[in-house]
Amino acid sequence: MSLLENIEEKRTEMLETAEKFGLSSEETLSCSQELDHLISEVQHWQT
């Protein structure tokens, strides 16, 4: 799976988690941090 596919999968997971547990839940925040990390990787490779 490509990095961009991983980002899209994690984004979907985060949105589903937010709907289930709320925006400020630990689960959602954890997904958000993982998504931020994946996006940072892409930005690193683009520079």
C-alpha positions in Angstrom: 0.0 0.0 0.0 1.4 3.4 -0.9 1.9 6.2 1.6 -1.0 8.2 0.0 -3.3 5.2 0.4 -2.2 4.9 4.0 -3.1 8.5 4.5 -6.6 8.1 3.0 -7.2 4.9 5.1 -6.1 6.7 8.3 -8.3 9.7 7.4 -11.3 7.5 7.0 -10.5 5.7 10.2 -10.2 9.0 12.1 -13.5 10.3 10.8 -15.3 7.1 11.7 -13.7 7.2 15.2 -14.7 10.8 15.7 -18.3 9.9 14.8 -18.3 7.0 17.2 -16.3 8.5 20.2 -16.4 12.2 19.6 -13.8 14.7 18.3 -11.9 15.1 21.5 -11.7 11.4 22.5 -8.4 9.7 23.0 -9.1 7.3 20.1 -9.8 10.2 17.7 -6.7 12.2 18.9 -4.6 9.1 18.5 -5.8 8.6 14.9 -5.2 12.3 14.2 -1.6 12.1 15.5 -1.0 9.1 13.3 -2.4 10.9 10.3 -0.2 13.9 11.0 2.8 11.7 11.1 1.9 10.2 7.7 1.3 13.6 6.2 4.7 14.8 7.5 6.4 11.9 5.8 4.8 13.0 2.5 5.9 16.6 3.0 9.4 15.5 3.8 9.7 13.6 0.5 8.3 16.6 -1.4 11.0 19.0 -0.3 
